[in-house]
């Protein structure tokens, strides 16, 4: 009479272990805060910039600046991006049901859609068919209604915005067949050890379809909590747009100091001049003295109640700063090479008015119109991935405790 109970216990444990085999790194959380994060997304077909933005419900300009694509190109939002192009998608990472994830993305189904095609093709493996089914309480996956709005739960991590005590933003990266952990570490200027620690990996083996949390060095802001752009963090070598397209911030190269300047003079913005000064946002002046270099700067303090906060500061430094350096801007890509590297446009060149003040180049921000509702059809449909489990230590211990309690309870039933 004990054999049926033993079989029941085995099946229950198999189902629970199946739950543990998530293909995404899990970060447990217990509060309602959020952070900025990135998704590594590969286009499944040719898409306009605005169509990619619509797919994730994000600002097209934010998409462009996150990938250091020059937004001054004419009609850049309608530029067609090539299939298989790899992009970084900026998202907000929230705490939902005790774990970090993004649930702000919704997708409207089309006649040709299945949960597998939506997960594996349209969203490039960032979500699974089972996750879509669970998030939307779908009983029969074969009977999707055309035009049905689906919540698309997307992976993300915050880890307090730091990596090894330095500012960082985390990229959710879907492992490809050709990837190795060493190659991913090299590509994103980190180490194998760091990737293994972040993703709680016992060994460096990875499989196609695994989703790794990859820490990217970043420049962190120090805006007050009541600022609309509180928590702004910019990956090294890229840009971010803020203050209703009025302010553009950059990170690097050469340091992790956030630098912000006017993004455009073509839109209606509040004053960006520092009080009691003729300096504008982003301007820096300096004067050499026998004691060192007197540096005065007008910096960005956040976007509060529709106004751009500027901060005037003066300091004595050992050396005078050189002209502000900017990450290289890239031309809107038209093709994809083997390494997904596309040509760059000239970096914004700092100008001087002769007094030592750095005059930032203003970038013309395109007008953001109504986003199209659906991306085009025709991308390849891939199969489901059998990714290996990637969970963080806290999540692992919580699940292990659940397994232990369940096992103890079921064994007591057998006695």
C-alpha positions in Angstrom: 0.0 0.0 0.0 3.0 2.3 0.3 4.0 2.2 -3.3 1.3 4.5 -4.6 2.2 7.1 -2.0 5.8 6.8 -3.0 4.9 7.5 -6.6 2.8 10.5 -5.6 5.7 11.9 -3.6 8.1 11.4 -6.5 5.7 13.2 -8.9 5.2 16.1 -6.5 9.0 16.5 -6.1 9.6 16.3 -9.8 7.0 19.1 -10.4 8.7 21.3 -7.7 12.1 20.7 -9.1 10.8 21.6 -12.5 9.8 24.9 -11.1 13.4 25.4 -9.8 14.7 24.9 -13.4 14.1 28.5 -14.4 16.2 29.7 -17.2 16.6 33.2 -15.8 18.5 34.5 -12.8 16.1 35.2 -10.0 16.5 38.1 -7.6 14.2 37.9 -4.6 12.8 41.2 -3.3 10.5 42.4 -0.5 9.7 46.1 -1.2 8.0 48.2 -3.8 11.1 50.0 -5.1 12.3 49.7 -8.7 15.4 50.3 -10.8 16.6 50.9 -14.3 17.6 47.8 -16.1 18.4 46.6 -19.7 17.2 43.7 -21.9 19.5 42.2 -24.5 17.1 41.9 -27.5 17.8 40.5 -31.0 15.4 41.6 -33.8 13.5 38.8 -35.3 12.8 40.7 -38.5 13.4 44.2 -40.0 11.7 46.7 -37.7 11.4 50.5 -37.5 12.9 52.1 -34.4 9.3 53.1 -33.4 8.1 49.5 -33.8 10.8 48.1 -31.5 9.9 50.8 -29.0 6.2 49.9 -29.3 7.0 46.3 -28.8 8.3 47.1 -25.3 6.2 50.2 -24.6 9.2 52.5 -24.3 10.2 55.9 -25.6 11.9 55.6 -29.1 14.4 58.3 -28.1 15.3 56.3 -24.9 15.9 53.3 -27.1 18.2 55.2 -29.4 20.3 56.8 -26.6 20.6 53.6 -24.7 22.4 52.2 -27.8 24.4 55.4 -28.5 22.6 55.8 -31.9 22.7 59.4 -33.1 19.2 60.9 -32.6 19.9 63.9 -34.9 19.5 61.9 -38.0 16.4 63.0 -40.0 13.2 60.9 -39.3 15.3 58.5 -37.2 12.2 57.0 -35.5 11.2 55.6 -38.8 14.6 54.2 -39.6 14.4 50.5 -40.4 16.7 48.4 -38.2 17.9 45.2 -39.7 16.9 41.7 -38.7 19.2 40.0 -36.1 20.5 43.4 -34.8 21.3 43.2 -31.1 19.9 46.1 -29.0 19.8 47.1 -25.4 16.3 47.8 -24.3 15.9 50.2 -21.3 13.2 49.1 -18.9 12.0 49.6 -15.3 12.6 46.6 -13.1 10.0 46.2 -10.4 9.3 43.9 -7.4 6.4 41.6 -8.3 5.3 38.6 -6.2 8.6 38.6 -4.3 11.0 38.6 -7.3 12.4 41.2 -9.7 10.7 41.4 -13.1 9.2 43.8 -15.5 5.5 43.5 -16.2 4.8 46.8 -18.0 5.0 45.2 -21.5 1.8 44.1 -23.2 1.4 42.4 -26.5 -1.7 42.2 -28.8 -2.0 38.8 -30.5 -2.3 38.4 -34.3 -3.8 35.5 -36.3 -0.4 33.8 -36.8 0.7 33.9 -33.2 1.3 31.1 -30.7 2.7 31.4 -27.2 5.9 29.8 -28.5 6.3 32.2 -31.4 5.6 35.2 -29.2 8.1 34.0 -26.6 10.9 32.5 -28.8 10.7 34.7 -31.9 9.0 38.1 -31.2 10.6 38.5 -27.8 13.8 36.7 -28.6 13.7 34.2 -25.8 13.4 36.8 -23.1 10.2 35.1 -21.9 9.0 31.5 -22.2 5.6 30.1 -23.4 4.9 28.7 -20.0 5.6 32.1 -18.4 3.2 33.8 -20.8 0.6 31.1 -20.0 0.9 31.6 -16.3 1.0 35.4 -16.3 -2.2 35.6 -18.4 -4.0 32.6 -16.8 -4.4 30.9 -20.2 -6.2 27.6 -20.0 -5.9 26.6 -23.6 -2.7 27.9 -25.3 -4.0 26.7 -28.7 -7.0 29.0 -28.6 -5.5 32.6 -28.5 -8.0 35.3 -29.4 -6.8 37.7 -32.1 -6.2 41.1 -30.5 -5.9 39.6 -27.0 -3.7 41.7 -24.8 -1.0 39.6 -23.1 1.2 40.6 -20.2 4.8 39.8 -21.1 6.8 39.2 -17.9 10.4 40.1 -18.7 13.5 39.2 -16.7 15.5 41.9 -14.9 17.7 42.4 -11.8 18.7 45.4 -9.7 21.2 44.1 -7.0 21.1 47.6 -5.5 22.6 49.1 -8.6 26.1 48.0 -7.7 28.6 45.3 -8.6 31.6 44.9 -6.4 30.6 48.1 -4.6 30.7 50.1 -7.9 27.7 51.6 -9.8 26.3 49.1 -12.3 23.2 48.4 -14.3 22.2 44.9 -15.2 21.6 43.5 -18.6 19.4 40.4 -19.1 21.3 38.5 -21.8 19.9 35.5 -23.7 22.7 33.0 -24.3 23.2 32.0 -28.0 24.5 28.8 -29.4 27.9 30.3 -30.2 28.4 31.9 -26.7 30.8 31.0 -24.0 31.0 32.6 -20.6 34.5 33.8 -21.3 33.3 35.5 -24.5 30.3 37.2 -22.8 32.7 38.4 -20.0 35.1 39.8 -22.6 32.3 41.5 -24.6 31.0 43.3 -21.5 34.3 44.1 -19.8 33.7 41.9 -16.8 35.2 38.6 -15.6 34.1 35.0 -15.6 34.2 34.9 -11.8 32.0 38.0 -11.5 29.4 36.5 -13.9 29.4 33.2 -12.0 29.0 35.1 -8.7 26.2 37.3 -9.9 24.3 34.4 -11.4 25.1 31.9 -8.6 26.7 29.4 -11.0 28.6 26.4 -9.8 30.6 26.1 -13.1 31.0 28.2 -16.2 28.9 25.9 -18.4 26.0 27.7 -20.2 23.4 26.6 -22.7 21.6 28.5 -25.5 18.5 30.0 -24.0 19.9 30.7 -20.5 19.3 34.2 -19.4 22.3 35.7 -17.6 22.4 38.9 -15.5 25.4 40.8 -16.8 26.7 43.8 -14.8 27.6 46.8 -16.8 29.8 49.6 -15.3 27.6 52.7 -15.1 27.4 56.4 -14.0 24.8 56.8 -11.2 22.9 59.9 -10.4 22.3 61.4 -7.0 18.9 63.0 -7.5 16.5 63.4 -4.6 13.8 60.8 -4.2 11.1 63.3 -5.3 12.7 63.8 -8.7 10.9 62.2 -11.6 14.1 60.7 -12.8 15.3 59.5 -9.4 17.6 56.5 -9.8 18.8 57.5 -13.3 21.8 55.3 -14.2 23.6 55.3 -17.5 25.8 52.4 -18.7 29.4 53.3 -19.5 29.8 54.3 -23.1 26.2 55.3 -23.7 23.5 58.0 -23.2 20.2 58.5 -21.6 17.4 61.1 -22.2 15.5 62.8 -19.4 13.4 65.8 -18.4 10.9 65.4 -21.2 13.6 65.1 -23.8 15.3 68.3 -22.6 18.3 66.8 -20.9 20.8 64.3 -22.3 23.2 62.5 -19.9 26.2 60.4 -20.9 28.7 58.1 -19.1 32.4 57.9 -20.0 34.7 57.3 -21.6 37.5 57.3 -19.1 35.4 57.7 -15.9 32.1 56.9 -14.3 31.0 60.5 -13.7 27.6 61.3 -15.0 27.6 64.3 -17.3 24.4 66.0 -18.4 23.7 68.8 -20.9 20.9 70.3 -22.9 19.5 67.7 -25.4 17.8 70.1 -27.7 17.0 73.8 -28.2 14.1 72.9 -30.5 11.6 71.8 -27.8 10.0 73.8 -25.0 12.1 73.3 -21.8 12.4 75.1 -18.5 15.4 77.2 -17.8 18.7 75.4 -17.7 20.8 78.3 -16.4 22.4 78.0 -13.0 21.2 80.7 -10.6 23.6 83.6 -9.9 25.7 82.6 -12.8 25.8 82.9 -16.6 26.6 79.2 -16.9 24.2 76.9 -18.6 23.7 73.2 -17.7 26.8 71.3 -18.7 29.1 74.3 -18.7 32.4 74.2 -16.8 34.9 77.0 -16.3 38.3 76.8 -14.6 41.1 79.1 -13.7 44.6 78.1 -12.7 46.0 79.6 -9.5 49.0 79.0 -7.3 46.9 76.9 -5.0 45.5 74.7 -7.8 42.7 75.0 -10.3 39.4 76.7 -9.4 36.6 74.8 -11.1 33.1 76.1 -11.4 30.4 73.9 -13.0 26.7 73.9 -13.7 25.3 70.4 -13.3 22.0 68.6 -13.4 20.1 67.9 -10.2 17.0 66.1 -11.5 13.6 66.8 -13.0 11.2 68.1 -10.3 7.6 69.3 -10.9 8.2 70.0 -14.6 11.4 72.0 -13.8 15.0 71.2 -14.5 17.1 71.5 -11.3 20.5 73.0 -11.9 23.3 73.0 -9.3 26.2 75.5 -9.3 29.3 74.2 -7.6 32.9 75.6 -7.1 35.9 73.5 -6.1 39.6 73.7 -5.9 41.2 70.8 -7.7 44.9 69.8 -8.2 44.6 69.9 -12.0 42.4 71.7 -14.4 40.0 69.4 -16.2 40.3 68.9 -20.0 37.5 69.2 -22.4 34.5 66.9 -21.8 34.8 63.6 -23.5 31.8 61.9 -25.0 31.0 58.3 -25.9 31.1 57.8 -29.7 27.7 58.2 -31.4 26.7 55.5 -33.9 24.9 56.0 -37.2 21.5 54.3 -37.4 22.5 50.8 -38.5 21.5 49.4 -41.8 23.2 46.0 -41.7 24.5 43.5 -39.2 28.0 42.1 -39.2 29.0 38.8 -37.6 29.9 40.6 -34.4 26.8 42.9 -34.6 29.1 45.9 -34.8 27.9 48.8 -36.9 29.6 52.0 -38.0 29.9 55.0 -35.8 29.0 58.6 -36.4 31.4 61.4 -35.2 31.3 61.9 -31.4 29.9 65.2 -30.3 32.8 67.6 -30.2 33.1 70.0 -27.2 33.5 73.6 -28.2 35.1 76.4 -26.2 34.1 80.0 -26.0 37.7 80.9 -25.2 37.2 81.3 -21.4 37.7 77.7 -20.5 34.0 76.9 -20.6 33.0 73.7 -22.2 30.1 74.3 -24.6 28.3 71.0 -25.0 26.9 70.1 -28.5 23.2 70.2 -28.5 21.4 67.2 -30.1 18.2 67.7 -32.0 15.6 65.4 -30.5 13.0 64.2 -33.0 9.4 64.7 -32.4 7.8 61.6 -30.9 4.5 60.8 -32.7 2.0 58.1 -32.1 3.6 54.7 -31.9 2.3 51.9 -34.2 0.3 49.2 -32.5 2.0 46.1 -33.8 5.3 45.0 -35.3 5.4 43.4 -38.7 4.8 39.7 -39.2 7.2 37.2 -40.8 9.9 36.5 -38.3 11.3 33.0 -37.8 9.6 30.9 -35.2 12.1 29.1 -32.9 11.7 26.1 -30.6 11.6 26.2 -26.8 14.9 26.3 -24.9 16.0 23.7 -22.3 18.0 26.2 -20.4 19.9 25.2 -17.3 18.8 26.6 -13.9 20.3 29.9 -12.9 19.1 31.2 -9.5 20.6 33.4 -6.9 21.6 32.0 -3.5 18.7 33.5 -1.6 16.1 32.2 -4.1 17.9 28.8 -4.0 17.7 28.5 -0.2 14.0 29.5 -0.1 13.1 26.9 -2.6 15.4 24.3 -0.9 13.5 25.0 2.4 10.2 24.5 0.6 11.4 21.2 -0.8 12.6 20.1 2.6 9.3 20.9 4.3 7.3 19.2 1.5 9.5 16.1 1.6 9.2 15.9 5.4 5.5 16.2 5.2 5.1 13.5 2.5 7.5 11.1 4.3 5.3 11.5 7.4 2.3 10.3 5.3 4.2 7.2 4.3 4.9 6.2 7.9 
